[in-house]
């Protein structure tokens, strides 16, 4: 009888430990996702016609995020990141023309999709 009671107590402790570990894992995952979203600093802008645009902060976005912009592939995204790291933050759309492969036409097209956070 005592042995059976001891086994039941151990089973309950194991279940409780599992639940605690599961809750901790979920909380850590949620906190990691929240931190990643806050670092990205993307904003959603909804225009009256219902069109939704994601404004990407060119000064904080990684290459993968920059690739989501129209006309920006892996090579150009890498150049944007490299220019930002070597030449400093961008202050406006025209500043993107420092990047090889981005001229006045491309910077004008990108201006509808990007933002420039000037706080380094």
SVG drawing of the C-alpha trace seen along z (x, -y; Angstrom):
<svg xmlns="http://www.w3.org/2000/svg" viewBox="-11 -62 44 64">
<polyline fill="none" stroke="black" stroke-width="0.4" points="0.0,0.0 2.8,-2.4 4.7,-1.5 1.6,-2.3 1.1,-5.6 4.7,-6.5 4.4,-5.7 1.3,-7.9 3.1,-10.8 6.0,-10.4 3.6,-10.3 1.9,-13.5 5.3,-15.2 6.4,-14.1 3.2,-15.5 3.5,-18.7 7.2,-19.1 6.3,-18.4 3.5,-21.1 5.9,-23.6 8.6,-22.9 6.0,-23.2 4.7,-26.5 8.3,-27.8 9.0,-26.8 5.9,-28.5 6.7,-31.7 10.3,-31.8 9.1,-31.3 6.6,-34.1 9.1,-36.4 11.7,-35.6 9.1,-36.4 8.1,-39.6 11.7,-40.7 12.3,-39.9 9.2,-41.8 10.2,-44.9 13.7,-44.8 12.4,-44.7 10.4,-48.0 8.2,-47.5 5.0,-49.4 1.8,-48.6 0.2,-51.4 -3.4,-51.0 -4.4,-53.4 -8.1,-54.4 -8.4,-52.0 -7.6,-49.2 -4.2,-48.5 -1.7,-47.4 1.9,-48.2 4.7,-47.1 7.2,-49.9 10.6,-48.4 13.1,-50.4 16.1,-50.3 18.4,-51.2 17.4,-48.2 16.2,-45.5 18.4,-42.4 19.1,-41.2 16.2,-38.7 13.7,-41.5 15.1,-43.8 14.6,-41.0 10.8,-41.3 11.0,-44.8 10.1,-45.1 13.1,-44.9 15.4,-43.9 17.0,-40.4 19.7,-38.7 22.6,-40.6 21.0,-44.1 19.9,-43.4 23.4,-42.4 24.8,-45.6 22.3,-47.7 23.4,-46.1 27.1,-46.4 26.7,-50.1 24.7,-50.8 27.5,-49.2 30.3,-51.0 28.8,-54.3 26.4,-54.9 22.6,-55.0 20.4,-56.2 18.5,-59.4 16.1,-59.2 15.2,-57.5 17.8,-59.5 20.4,-58.2 19.8,-54.7 21.5,-55.7 24.8,-55.2 24.2,-51.5 25.5,-50.1 22.5,-49.0 20.1,-51.6 19.6,-54.7 16.9,-57.5 14.2,-55.4 14.7,-52.4 15.0,-54.7 11.8,-56.5 9.9,-53.1 11.3,-51.9 10.2,-55.1 6.7,-53.8 7.8,-50.7 10.6,-52.0 11.1,-54.2 14.3,-55.6 14.8,-55.6 17.6,-58.1 18.3,-57.0 21.5,-54.9"/>
</svg>
